[in-house]
Amino acid sequence: MRHFFLLFVFPTLLTAQNMNLTEQLGKTVVYGDVAVSPDGTRVAWVQSTAAATSKQIYISKTAAASAPVKIEIGNGGNQIDAEPAWSPDSKTLAFLSNAGEGDIRAGLASDQKQLWIVDAEGSGAKKLTKLSGYAARPRWSHDGKQIALLYIEGAGGGGPLMAAPTTTGIIDKAIHNQRIAVIDLATGQTRQVSPADLHFYDFDWSPDDKTFVGTAAPGPGDNNWWIAQIYKIDITSGKATSIYKPLLQVAVPRWSPDGKQIAFIEGIMSDEGFHGGDLLTISANGGPATNRTPGRRTSVSSLFWLSSDQILLTEYVSGGSAISQLSMSEKSVRTISKSPEGIHAFGNFPNFALSRDGKSAAAVLGNYNSPPEVWAGPTGNWQQLTNNNASLPMTWGKAESIEWKNDGFNIQGWILPPAKVESGKKYPMVTLIHGGPSGQTSSEWPAGAGMSRAIIAGLSWRGYFVFLPNPRGSYGQGEDFTRANVKDLGHGDLRDDLAGIDAAIEKYAIDPNRLGVTGWSYGGFMTMWTVTQTDRFKAAVAGAGVANWQSYYGQNLIDQWMIPFFGASVYDDPAVYEKSSPIKFIKNVKTPTLVIVGEHDAECPSAQSYEFWHALRTLGVPTQLIIYPGEGHHFLKPENQADRMNQTLAWFDKYLK
C-alpha cells in the first residue's frame, strides 16, 4: 500500500494563544502506576510532565509530611521508569527502567527496559536482568524470592495502541508471543515458564507460589485478546490448562487468599487494557462461573481480594467511579466512596492501588476542575501527598455533569462551558465522542495521556461549549447498557448523542446553528457516521476513524474485536457491517470535515481515513487529510500532539466562528 502524506497547515490561525495553552498544559505534572506497599506505609508512583517523554519513580511515606524521594539511577538519555511493585515485606521496590541502556554519551536511550530494585528509602539501586525484548507487569511471589513479568523475547510490544511495525516475508511466521518469565532473586536467573504457543495478557501468583492463573490466547497477541481464555500454568512443568472459556472478554484474573477461587471481570470489551463488566468467580480447578454482580448498574474495572469472602472493587458509575466492597456470603455490595474521576487499578493508565489488608490506598485524583495530585491513606479518606500543580491556571470553564433520557435509557455526559460566558450571548458547541465503544468519559484534567485530552481545554479556551456524552455502549450503567449497541453501531448511540445535544441546548447558552463534532478511534468512526446521518453539524474533525467496516475488517490488526459487536465475521454476515458503514451513506455529507490519523495505526489504519477523505473530495465537500508520519493509534511525539490540537482548533474556528 502506498502512503500518502497530506499535511495542510493554517499558519494564520495557529495563534500565540493556542501555543501558550499547549505550553501551559505541557507543564502539568502527571502521575501514574501507583503502588502501595503491602503494609500501607509507603506509596510509589511514576511522575513526569504532560509534554515530556521521560518518566521517573518517586517514593513517599503515606503518613508523613516529608517530600517524596526521586529514585536516581540514570546518567543521561531519555529515561523511562515504569510499573513499580513492592515486595511482600514492604522493604524493596522493583520496577522497570531503560536507565543505562543505549548510547548515553550521545544522549540517546534504548527502549529496552530491565528489572531494577531499590530499598524502601529509594537507595541501593541494583539492576537484576539482561532482558532483550519487551517486558511489563512485574509481580513478586508471596515468599519474596522471585519476580514474574510478561516478556516478549527478541521483539517489541506494548499493544495495538503503539505504531505497528513494518512486516515483510511470511507474515504468519512473524509471531512473538508474550510469555510469563520468572526471575530468581538469589541467582538472577531468568526463565520463561508459560508455553511458547500462548500469548499471555495478565497473570497472578497462586498463594503457594506453585501456579499462575492468567488470560491467554494463541498469537498474534494484539489480535486475539478478544478470544482469550483463563489458564492455569504449573510453574515447574510449564504446562498450561484452560479452566474457563468465556462467552465474552475476560480480564484481571486474581487468586483468592485460600487458593480455592479465581475472580475476574467478564463483559463486552472493545479495547485491551480498558476493562469493564461484571465480577465473576470460578473454582480454582475450573467449572461453571458465578456472576457476583448481576444486574448491577456499574462496570467493574478492577478487583482486590480482602479475604476469601470479601472483594474490593473499583467500578465505573455514570461518568465517574466508585470503590465498593463485595460480600459473597451476604450477596451484597457496599459502596465506600464515589468520585468524578475514572479510578481503576490495572490495564492502561492505572491510577489506584491498595495495601494488603485493604485499609490503605493511594490514587491519582484530578478532574476537569482540579489538577491531578497523589493522595493516600485510609480507603476513601485520603490525604494529599503531592502539590506540584497548585499554581496551574484553569483556563477553561467549570465542568458539570448533565443527564437526559432517550429510548428508555438514562444517559450521562459532561459539559464544559467557554472560559468566559457573557450574559445574553450564545456560543458554538463541539461534541467530543469517546473511543471504544466500551469506554467512558470521566472527569479528568485535560492534560496527560499523550496530551490527547488537551483539545477539551483548547476548545473551551477559544470560546466553545464542549459536550462529552456517554451514550449506550459505554461503561458505567451495567452490562445491558454496554451491550445495547451490539449489531447496531452508530444508530442508537447517535440518537443518544443527539438527544443529549438537545438537552444541552435547552439548558445552556448554545447556538444550535454552530455545532461541531469530533472524536478519535470509535469516536472518529462516530464522527464520520454522524455527518452521513444528519446535517446539524457545520464542522467535523474525524480522528483515526472507520469509514467502511467491510474493508476495515481485512485491514486492521485487531479484527477479533469485531465479532462480539457484529455477531459474525464480515465474510459470514456482510450486511450487518454495511448498515453501519459511513461510506454507504457518503453522498449525504455536506459537513466540512478534517480527517486525521497516524501513519502506522494498527487499530484504525490510515487507509480508512484516506477512503473517507477521498470520497468527500470527489463529492466536492470541504475536506483535508493529515497523516502524521511514524505515529500509531496513540500519538507519542509532542510536536505531533500539539499540531493535532492546533489543526483541530483551526478547523472549528474556520467553520463555526
C-alpha positions in Angstrom: 0.0 0.0 0.0 1.3 3.5 -0.8 1.4 6.0 2.0 0.0 9.5 1.4 1.4 12.4 3.5 -1.0 15.3 3.0 -0.2 17.9 5.6 -2.1 21.2 5.4 -1.3 23.9 7.9 -3.2 27.1 8.8 -0.4 29.4 9.8 -2.5 32.5 10.3 -4.8 30.5 12.7 -2.1 28.8 14.8 -2.1 31.8 17.2 0.2 32.6 20.0 -2.8 32.0 22.3 -3.0 28.3 21.2 0.7 27.8 21.6 0.6 29.3 25.1 -2.1 26.9 26.1 -0.2 23.9 24.7 2.9 25.0 26.6 0.9 25.6 29.8 -0.8 22.2 29.7 2.5 20.6 28.9 3.8 21.8 32.3 1.2 19.8 34.1 2.9 17.2 36.4 1.2 13.8 35.7 1.3 10.7 37.8 0.7 7.0 37.1 1.5 3.4 38.0 0.7 4.0 41.7 1.8 1.2 44.1 1.1 1.0 47.8 3.4 -1.1 50.0 1.7 -4.2 51.5 1.9 -2.7 55.0 0.4 0.5 53.8 3.2 2.8 55.0 4.6 3.8 51.6 3.5 4.7 48.1 5.4 4.8 44.9 4.4 6.3 41.5 5.7 7.3 38.1 6.0 11.0 37.5 6.6 13.3 34.5 5.2 16.3 32.8 2.5 16.1 30.2 4.8 17.2 27.4 7.8 15.1 28.5 8.7 11.6 27.3 11.0 10.8 30.3 9.4 9.3 33.4 10.9 8.6 36.9 9.7 6.9 40.0 9.1 8.7 43.4 8.6 7.2 46.8 6.7 8.8 49.7 5.6 7.8 53.2 1.8 7.7 53.4 1.6 9.3 56.8 4.5 11.8 56.7 4.8 15.3 55.5 8.3 14.8 54.1 8.9 15.4 50.5 8.8 12.5 48.1 12.1 10.9 47.1 13.0 10.6 43.4 14.8 7.4 42.5 18.1 8.3 40.9 19.6 5.5 38.7 20.2 7.1 35.3 23.1 9.1 34.0 21.6 10.7 31.0 19.4 10.0 28.0 15.7 9.7 27.9 15.0 7.7 31.0 11.6 5.9 31.3 10.8 4.2 34.6 7.6 2.1 34.9 5.4 -0.2 36.9 6.8 -0.1 40.5 5.9 -3.2 42.6 6.5 -3.7 46.3 8.0 -6.8 47.9 5.7 -8.7 50.3 7.7 -7.5 53.3 7.4 -3.8 52.0 11.2 -3.4 52.2 12.1 -3.5 48.5 10.6 -1.8 45.4 11.0 -3.5 42.0 10.4 -1.6 38.7 11.3 -1.5 35.1 13.6 1.1 33.6 15.7 1.8 30.5 18.3 3.6 32.6 21.8 2.8 31.4 20.5 1.3 28.1 21.7 2.7 24.8 24.4 5.3 24.0 24.3 7.6 27.0 27.3 9.6 25.8 25.3 10.6 22.7 22.2 11.4 24.9 20.3 8.5 23.4 18.4 5.9 25.3 17.2 2.5 24.2 13.6 1.4 24.6 14.9 -1.8 26.3 13.8 -2.0 29.9 15.4 -4.0 32.6 14.2 -5.0 36.1 15.7 -3.0 38.9 15.2 -3.0 42.7 15.8 -0.3 45.4 15.2 -0.3 49.1 12.1 1.3 50.7 14.0 4.6 51.0 14.8 4.7 47.3 18.5 3.9 47.6 20.8 0.9 46.9 19.7 0.6 43.2 20.5 -2.7 41.6 19.8 -4.0 38.1 18.6 -7.6 38.1 18.2 -8.6 34.5 19.7 -8.6 31.0 16.5 -8.8 29.0 16.3 -8.5 25.3 12.7 -7.7 24.4 9.6 -6.2 25.7 8.9 -6.5 29.5 5.9 -5.5 31.6 3.9 -6.0 34.8 6.5 -7.3 37.4 4.9 -9.1 40.3 6.5 -10.6 43.4 6.0 -14.1 44.6 4.4 -14.4 48.0 7.6 -15.6 49.6 9.6 -12.7 48.2 12.1 -14.9 46.4 11.0 -14.4 42.8 9.6 -11.8 40.5 7.5 -12.7 37.5 6.8 -10.5 34.5 5.4 -10.6 31.0 8.2 -10.9 28.4 8.4 -11.0 24.6 11.9 -12.2 23.9 13.6 -10.6 20.9 10.7 -8.4 20.0 8.8 -5.2 21.0 5.3 -5.0 22.5 3.0 -2.6 24.2 -0.2 -3.5 22.4 -2.0 -2.1 19.4 -2.0 1.5 20.6 1.6 1.7 19.5 2.7 2.2 16.0 2.6 -1.0 14.0 6.0 -2.3 12.8 6.5 -2.9 9.1 6.2 -6.6 8.4 7.6 -8.4 5.4 8.2 -12.0 4.5 5.9 -14.8 5.6 3.6 -12.9 7.9 2.1 -15.9 9.8 5.6 -16.8 11.0 6.3 -13.3 12.4 4.6 -14.1 15.7 6.3 -13.3 19.0 4.1 -14.4 21.9 4.2 -12.7 25.3 5.2 -15.2 27.9 5.4 -15.3 31.7 9.1 -15.1 32.8 10.3 -15.7 36.4 13.5 -14.0 37.8 15.1 -15.8 40.8 16.4 -13.0 43.1 19.2 -15.2 44.6 20.8 -16.2 41.3 19.5 -13.6 38.8 18.4 -16.4 36.5 15.5 -15.6 34.2 13.4 -18.4 32.7 10.2 -18.4 30.7 7.6 -20.7 32.2 4.5 -20.4 30.1 4.1 -22.2 26.8 5.6 -20.7 23.7 2.3 -21.1 21.7 0.2 -18.9 24.0 0.3 -15.1 24.4 -0.4 -14.1 28.0 -2.0 -10.7 28.8 -2.2 -10.8 32.6 -1.4 -13.2 35.4 -1.4 -13.8 39.2 0.6 -16.0 41.5 -1.2 -18.7 43.5 -0.9 -18.3 47.3 1.6 -21.2 47.4 3.7 -19.8 44.5 3.4 -23.0 42.6 0.9 -22.0 39.9 0.0 -19.0 37.8 -3.5 -18.1 36.7 -3.7 -15.9 33.6 -5.6 -14.8 30.5 -4.1 -16.0 27.2 -4.8 -16.9 23.6 -2.7 -18.2 20.7 -0.8 -15.4 18.9 -0.8 -12.9 17.4 -1.4 -11.3 20.8 -2.6 -7.9 19.7 -5.4 -9.5 17.6 -6.5 -12.3 19.9 -7.2 -10.8 23.3 -10.9 -10.9 22.5 -10.9 -14.7 22.4 -8.6 -15.2 25.5 -9.4 -17.9 28.0 -8.3 -18.3 31.6 -5.4 -20.7 32.1 -3.6 -22.3 35.0 0.2 -22.8 34.5 2.2 -25.2 36.5 5.4 -23.2 37.2 7.6 -26.3 37.4 6.5 -28.1 34.3 5.2 -25.1 32.3 2.0 -27.0 31.4 -1.0 -24.7 30.8 -4.6 -25.9 31.3 -7.6 -23.9 30.3 -10.1 -23.6 33.2 -12.6 -21.2 31.7 -13.7 -20.3 28.2 -15.8 -17.1 28.4 -18.7 -16.0 26.3 -17.3 -12.5 26.0 -14.0 -10.9 27.1 -12.1 -11.6 30.4 -9.6 -9.6 32.3 -7.9 -9.2 35.7 -7.8 -12.9 37.0 -7.0 -12.9 40.7 -6.5 -15.8 43.1 -8.4 -15.9 46.4 -6.2 -15.9 49.6 -7.2 -19.5 50.3 -6.3 -20.6 46.8 -9.8 -22.1 46.2 -11.3 -19.5 43.8 -10.4 -17.2 40.9 -12.1 -13.9 40.5 -12.2 -12.0 37.2 -14.0 -9.4 35.1 -16.1 -10.6 32.1 -18.1 -8.4 29.7 -18.2 -7.0 26.3 -14.9 -5.0 25.9 -13.7 -3.3 22.8 -10.1 -2.5 23.9 -7.4 -4.4 25.7 -6.4 -2.6 28.8 -9.7 -0.7 29.2 -11.7 -3.1 31.3 -15.3 -3.1 32.4 -18.0 -5.7 33.0 -19.4 -7.9 35.8 -17.4 -9.6 38.5 -17.4 -13.4 38.2 -15.7 -16.2 40.2 -14.9 -19.8 39.4 -13.3 -22.7 41.3 -9.5 -22.8 41.0 -10.0 -26.1 39.3 -12.3 -24.7 36.7 -16.0 -25.3 36.1 -19.1 -23.0 35.9 -18.7 -19.3 36.7 -20.8 -17.4 39.2 -21.8 -13.8 38.4 -21.3 -11.8 41.7 -22.7 -8.5 40.3 -25.7 -9.5 38.1 -27.8 -6.5 37.0 -25.6 -4.0 38.8 -25.8 -0.6 37.1 -22.0 -0.2 37.1 -19.0 -1.6 35.3 -16.3 -3.3 37.4 -12.9 -2.1 36.3 -10.5 -3.8 38.9 -10.7 -6.0 41.9 -8.7 -7.0 45.1 -9.4 -10.0 47.4 -9.6 -8.8 51.0 -10.4 -12.3 52.3 -11.8 -15.5 50.8 -15.3 -13.9 51.1 -14.7 -10.2 50.6 -13.5 -8.4 47.4 -12.9 -4.7 47.0 -14.0 -3.3 43.6 -13.4 -0.2 41.6 -16.4 0.5 39.3 -17.3 2.9 36.6 -20.5 4.6 37.6 -22.4 7.1 35.3 -19.4 9.2 34.2 -17.4 8.7 37.4 -16.3 5.8 39.5 -16.8 4.2 42.9 -14.9 2.0 45.3 -17.1 -0.8 46.7 -16.8 -3.9 48.9 -18.5 -7.1 47.8 -19.5 -9.8 50.3 -20.1 -13.1 48.5 -21.7 -14.8 51.5 -24.2 -12.0 52.0 -24.6 -11.4 48.3 -24.2 -7.6 48.9 -22.1 -4.7 47.6 -21.4 -1.7 49.8 -20.2 1.5 48.2 -17.3 3.1 50.2 -16.7 6.2 48.1 -17.6 7.9 44.8 -15.5 10.2 42.6 -15.9 12.0 39.3 -12.6 10.6 38.2 -12.3 7.2 36.4 -10.4 5.2 39.1 -9.0 1.8 38.2 -6.0 -0.3 39.2 -4.9 -2.4 36.2 -4.7 -2.1 32.4 -4.0 1.1 30.6 -3.1 4.2 32.7 -3.8 2.8 36.2 -4.3 5.4 38.9 -5.3 3.3 42.1 -3.6 0.9 44.4 -4.4 -0.9 47.7 -2.5 -2.3 50.7 -2.6 -5.9 51.6 -5.2 -5.6 54.3 -7.3 -3.2 52.2 -7.3 -0.5 54.8 -4.9 1.9 53.0 -5.0 3.0 49.4 -3.5 5.5 47.0 -4.9 7.2 44.0 -4.2 9.9 41.5 -7.1 12.3 41.8 -7.6 15.1 39.2 -10.7 16.1 37.3 -11.8 18.8 34.9 -12.0 21.4 37.7 -8.9 20.3 39.8 -5.4 19.3 38.6 -4.0 15.8 39.4 -2.1 15.0 42.6 -1.3 11.8 44.5 -3.4 11.1 47.5 -3.1 8.2 50.1 -4.3 7.0 53.4 -7.4 5.1 54.6 -9.5 4.0 51.6 -11.8 6.8 50.5 -10.4 9.1 53.2 -7.1 10.1 51.6 -4.7 12.9 52.4 -2.9 14.8 49.6 0.8 13.8 49.2 1.9 16.0 46.3 1.3 19.6 45.4 3.1 20.1 42.2 0.1 21.5 40.2 -1.3 24.0 42.7 -0.2 27.0 40.6 -1.6 25.8 37.3 -4.3 28.2 36.0 -7.6 26.8 34.9 -8.2 28.5 31.6 -11.4 26.7 30.7 -15.0 26.7 32.0 -16.1 24.8 35.1 -17.3 21.3 34.1 -20.7 20.0 35.0 -22.4 16.6 34.7 -25.5 16.5 32.6 -28.2 13.8 32.4 -31.0 13.0 29.9 -33.3 10.2 28.8 -33.6 8.6 25.4 -35.1 5.3 24.1 -35.8 4.3 27.7 -32.1 4.8 28.8 -30.9 7.2 31.5 -27.8 8.7 29.9 -25.0 10.9 31.4 -22.3 13.2 29.9 -20.1 16.1 30.8 -20.2 19.7 29.6 -17.6 22.4 29.8 -18.6 26.0 29.0 -16.3 28.5 27.4 -13.8 30.0 29.7 -15.8 33.2 29.7 -19.6 33.3 29.2 -21.3 36.7 28.6 -24.9 37.2 29.5 -27.2 37.2 26.6 -24.7 35.7 24.2 -24.8 32.3 22.6 -21.7 30.2 21.8 -20.8 27.3 19.4 -20.6 23.8 20.8 -18.4 20.9 19.8 -19.5 17.3 20.8 -16.5 15.1 21.5 -17.4 11.4 21.3 -15.2 8.9 23.2 -13.5 5.8 21.8 -14.2 2.2 22.5 -17.2 1.9 22.2 -16.8 0.1 25.5 -15.4 3.0 27.5 -16.4 6.1 29.4 -15.6 9.7 29.6 -14.9 10.6 33.2 -13.9 13.9 34.6 -10.2 14.4 34.1 -7.7 17.3 33.9 -7.2 18.0 30.2 -3.5 17.1 30.1 -1.7 13.8 30.1 -2.2 10.6 28.2 -0.1 12.0 25.4 -1.9 15.4 25.6 -4.8 13.8 23.8 -7.2 15.5 26.3 -5.8 18.9 25.5 -8.4 19.6 22.8 -11.0 19.8 25.5 -9.2 22.7 27.2 -8.4 24.2 23.8 -12.0 24.4 22.7 -13.2 25.9 25.9 -10.3 28.3 25.9 -11.3 29.5 22.4 -15.0 30.1 23.3 -16.7 26.8 22.7 -19.0 24.7 24.8 -17.6 21.1 24.9 -20.1 18.2 25.2 -18.8 14.8 26.2 -21.6 12.2 26.1 -21.6 8.6 27.5 -24.2 7.0 25.2 -25.3 3.4 25.0 -22.3 1.1 24.5 -20.4 3.0 27.3 -19.3 1.7 30.7 -20.9 2.9 33.9 -24.6 1.7 33.6 -24.3 -2.0 33.6 -23.7 -4.7 31.1 -27.1 -4.4 29.3 -26.3 -0.7 28.6 -22.8 -1.6 27.4 -24.2 -4.3 25.1 -27.0 -2.1 23.8 -25.2 -1.2 20.6 -24.3 -4.7 19.5 -25.2 -5.2 15.8 -26.3 -1.5 15.8 -23.1 0.5 15.9 -23.7 4.2 15.2 -27.5 4.0 15.2 -28.8 4.0 18.8 -25.7 5.8 20.2 -26.1 8.6 17.7 -29.7 9.0 18.8 -28.5 9.2 22.4 -25.9 11.8 21.4 -28.4 14.0 19.5 -30.8 13.8 22.4 -28.0 14.9 24.7 -27.2 17.8 22.4 -30.9 18.9 22.6 -30.8 18.7 26.4 -27.6 20.8 26.5 -29.1 23.5 24.1 -32.1 23.7 26.3 -30.0 24.3 29.5 -27.0 26.3 28.3 -26.3 29.3 26.1 -25.5 27.3 23.0 -26.1 28.4 19.4 -27.9 25.5 17.7 -26.7 26.7 14.3 -23.0 26.4 15.2 -22.4 22.8 16.2 -19.3 20.7 15.6 -18.4 17.1 16.2 -15.2 15.3 16.7 -13.7 12.1 18.2 -10.9 9.6 18.0 -11.0 5.8 17.2 -14.6 4.7 17.7 -15.2 8.5 18.2 -13.6 9.0 14.8 -16.0 6.5 13.3 -18.9 8.1 15.0 -17.8 11.5 13.6 -17.7 10.0 10.1 -21.1 8.3 10.7 -22.7 11.4 12.2 -22.0 13.6 9.2 -23.6 11.0 6.9 -26.8 10.8 9.0 -27.5 14.5 9.8 -26.7 18.0 8.6 -27.0 19.6 12.0 -23.2 19.9 12.3 -21.4 22.7 10.5 -17.9 21.3 11.0 -16.3 17.9 11.9 -12.9 16.5 12.7 -12.6 12.7 12.4 -9.6 11.3 14.1 -8.4 7.7 13.4 -11.9 6.7 12.2 -13.5 3.8 10.3 -15.2 4.7 7.0 -16.0 1.2 5.8 -16.4 -1.7 8.2 -16.2 -4.2 5.4 -12.8 -3.2 4.1 -11.7 -2.3 7.7 -12.1 -6.0 8.7 -9.3 -7.0 6.4 -7.0 -4.1 7.0 -6.7 -3.7 10.8 -4.6 -5.9 13.0 -7.2 -6.5 15.7 -10.2 -7.9 13.8 -11.2 -10.3 16.6 -12.7 -7.3 18.5 -15.4 -7.0 15.9 -17.0 -10.5 16.3 -18.8 -9.7 19.7 -20.1 -6.4 18.3 -21.3 -7.6 14.9 -22.2 -11.2 15.8 -20.2 -12.8 12.9 -17.2 -12.1 10.7 -17.7 -9.9 7.7 -17.4 -13.0 5.5 -20.4 -14.6 7.2 -22.7 -11.5 7.6 -21.5 -8.6 5.4 -24.9 -6.9 5.7 -24.5 -6.1 9.4 -21.2 -4.4 8.6 -22.6 -2.5 5.7 -25.5 -1.0 7.6 -23.1 0.8 9.9 -20.6 1.9 7.3 -20.3 5.7 6.7 -19.2 5.1 3.1 -22.6 3.6 2.3 -24.2 7.0 3.0 -21.3 9.2 1.8 -23.4 11.2 -0.6 -25.4 12.6 2.3 -22.4 14.5 3.6 -22.4 18.3 3.5 -20.4 19.0 6.6 -16.8 20.3 6.1 -14.6 17.5 7.6 -11.0 17.4 8.6 -9.6 13.9 8.7 -6.6 13.0 11.0 -4.7 9.7 11.5 -1.3 8.2 12.3 0.7 6.6 9.5 1.2 3.3 11.3 -2.1 3.0 13.1 -2.8 -0.7 13.8 -6.3 -0.3 15.2 -7.7 2.2 12.7 -5.5 2.0 9.6 -4.8 5.2 7.7 -6.4 3.6 4.6 -9.8 4.1 6.3 -9.2 7.9 6.7 -7.9 8.1 3.2 -11.0 6.4 1.8 -13.3 8.8 3.7 -11.3 11.9 2.6 -11.1 10.7 -1.0 -14.9 10.3 -1.2 -15.5 13.8 0.3 -13.0 15.4 -2.0 -14.5 13.6 -5.0 -18.0 14.8 -4.0 -16.9 18.4 -3.5 -17.3 18.5 0.3 -14.7 20.8 2.0 -12.2 18.4 3.5 -8.5 17.9 4.3 -6.4 14.9 5.4 -3.4 14.9 7.7 -1.4 11.7 8.1 1.2 12.0 10.8 4.5 10.2 10.0 5.5 7.4 12.3 2.6 7.7 14.7 0.3 4.9 15.8 -3.1 5.0 17.3 -1.7 6.7 20.4 0.4 9.7 19.3 3.8 9.9 21.1 5.7 12.8 19.6 4.9 16.1 21.4 5.2 18.1 18.3 2.5 16.0 16.6 0.3 16.1 19.7 0.4 19.9 19.7 -0.1 20.2 15.9 -3.1 17.8 16.1 -4.7 20.1 18.6 -3.9 23.3 16.7 -5.2 21.9 13.4 -8.4 20.8 15.1 -9.0 24.2 16.7 -8.2 26.0 13.4 -10.8 23.9 11.5 -13.6 24.6 14.0 -12.7 28.3 14.1 -12.9 28.4 10.3 -16.4 27.0 10.1 -18.0 27.7 13.5 -16.9 31.3 14.1 
